[in-house]
Amino acid sequence: MKWRVILEPDLETGEWAVWCPELPGCVSAGETEQEALENIREAIALYLETDFIKLAPGAVTREVIVG
């Protein structure tokens, strides 16, 4: 799966910040552009991992539409 990421250089340190606009809060960084890309790949994979939530007996899962 492809994800768009934004790389931003830090002019003071020379390091790179990287974030994925489609995944709020999914950010990373690296000393080089390549390292930043490797780190954001890992961050995206972790972001997309399913969290298993233990529900109370009788709980029901539903989907809603907003807007």
C-alpha positions in Angstrom: 0.0 0.0 0.0 1.3 3.5 -0.9 1.1 6.4 1.5 2.0 10.0 0.8 4.6 11.4 3.2 6.1 14.9 3.7 9.8 15.3 4.4 11.0 18.6 5.9 14.6 19.3 6.5 15.7 21.0 9.8 18.1 23.7 8.6 19.8 23.9 12.1 20.5 20.2 12.6 20.4 18.9 9.1 18.0 16.1 10.2 14.7 15.3 8.5 11.2 15.3 9.9 8.6 13.2 8.1 4.9 12.9 8.5 1.9 11.2 6.8 -1.0 13.7 6.1 -3.6 10.9 5.8 -2.7 9.5 9.3 -3.0 12.2 11.9 -0.2 12.1 14.5 1.9 9.6 12.4 5.3 11.3 12.4 8.9 10.4 12.6 12.4 11.7 11.9 15.9 10.7 10.9 19.4 12.0 10.5 19.2 11.4 6.8 16.3 11.5 4.3 16.7 7.7 3.8 16.6 7.1 7.6 13.5 9.3 7.9 11.8 7.3 5.2 12.7 4.0 6.8 11.4 5.3 10.2 8.1 6.5 8.7 7.5 3.1 7.1 7.8 1.6 10.6 5.6 4.3 12.1 2.9 3.8 9.5 2.9 0.0 10.1 2.6 0.6 13.8 -0.1 3.2 13.3 -2.2 0.7 11.2 -1.8 -2.2 13.6 -5.2 -3.4 15.0 -5.7 -2.8 18.7 -7.7 -5.6 20.2 -10.0 -4.1 22.7 -11.7 -6.3 25.3 -15.4 -5.3 25.3 -17.8 -5.7 28.1 -20.3 -8.5 27.8 -23.3 -7.3 25.7 -21.2 -4.5 24.0 -22.1 -3.9 20.3 -19.9 -2.5 17.6 -21.5 -0.2 15.1 -20.3 2.2 12.3 -21.6 5.7 11.9 -21.5 8.2 9.0 -20.5 11.8 9.8 -21.3 14.7 7.5 
